C-alpha cells in the first residue's frame, strides 16, 4: 500500500486520500499534525460493532469507554486504554463515523517513545479532502474495501 500526493494505491486500486494538516514529514513529533514519511505496517484493525460488521476475522471491536492515550508524560502513552483515564486521550468510539473502522499502524506503537507522535491510523475522512491530525483518511467505501483486504503486517509506504 502506498500513499503519495493525495492518493492511496493498493492492489491496483487508486483512492483519493488525505494526510495530516502538517503534511508528510521526515521528522514527526507529538502535536505537529504531520504524517511520518517512511514504511509503516498495519498492526491492528478495529471496528464499531454497533455500526458495521466485522471487516475481517482479526478485527477488534470498539466498545464504549475505549480510548487511546496521547499524553507523552503518561505511562500509557500511545496505547489503547479503557476509560476513565486521567491523562489526555482520544475517544475511539466517536459520535461521528470517522472511527467506525480504524486500521492502526505501528508508528511509535506498541513500544512508544514519548513525544515521537502518537498513533497514525487509517480511517474515514470527515469530508473529502479534509486533512487529519496526522493519520491517513479516505472515503468510507475505500476504508471498508481496505479493511476487507489488508492483513496484519501489510506495509504502508508514505512518500
PyMOL commands that set and color helices and strands:
alter all, ss='L'
color gray80, all
select helices_A, chain A and resi 140-147
alter helices_A, ss='H'
color red, helices_A
select strands_A, chain A and resi 2-4+7-10+13-18+24-25+35-36+38-47+60-61+66-69+80-82+89-91+101-105+121-124+136-138+155-158
alter strands_A, ss='S'
color yellow, strands_A
deselect
rebuild
show_as cartoon
